[in-house]
Amino acid sequence: MCLAIPMQIAEIDGLEARCTTRGVSRVVSLFLLQDEPLKAGDYVMVHVGYAIQRVTEQEARSAWELLDQILEAESGHA
């Protein structure tokens, strides 16, 4: 199973961006989205260090809600 995490772009430097989510900051490659007009404040789905898709803020929030539900369900089975 593949998993992408929604993150918000904090700053862009060429084809790299500093992205953040829930207090975690990572440098992410924008190579796969180089034709997208991305800017600081945009949300992207990140998979193994690459931004693979731009999403809306609402889509990012919805994805986190689902991930939280999965984590909650998993913690109940431990």
TALINFEN-V637072 format. One record per residue. N is the residue number from 1. SS is DSSP state (2 for helix, 1 for strand, 0 for the rest). NEAR is the number of other C-alpha atoms within 12 Angstrom. Layout:
<<N;SS;NEAR> <N;SS;NEAR>>
//
This chain:
<<1;0;4> <2;0;8> <3;0;15> <4;0;22> <5;1;36> <6;1;39> <7;1;41> <8;1;38> <9;1;33> <10;1;24> <11;1;25> <12;1;24> <13;1;19> <14;0;16> <15;0;22> <16;1;25> <17;1;33> <18;1;31> <19;1;34> <20;1;25> <21;1;24> <22;0;15> <23;0;9> <24;1;15> <25;1;19> <26;1;27> <27;1;27> <28;1;33> <29;1;28> <30;0;33> <31;2;21> <32;2;21> <33;2;24> <34;0;21> <35;0;12> <36;0;17> <37;0;13> <38;0;29> <39;0;24> <40;0;19> <41;0;21> <42;0;29> <43;1;32> <44;1;41> <45;1;36> <46;1;36> <47;1;22> <48;0;16> <49;0;25> <50;1;29> <51;1;35> <52;1;26> <53;1;29> <54;1;31> <55;1;27> <56;0;19> <57;2;20> <58;2;16> <59;2;21> <60;2;26> <61;2;22> <62;2;16> <63;2;24> <64;2;23> <65;2;16> <66;2;16> <67;2;18> <68;2;16> <69;2;14> <70;2;14> <71;2;14> <72;2;14> <73;2;12> <74;2;11> <75;2;10> <76;2;9> <77;0;8> <78;0;7>>
//
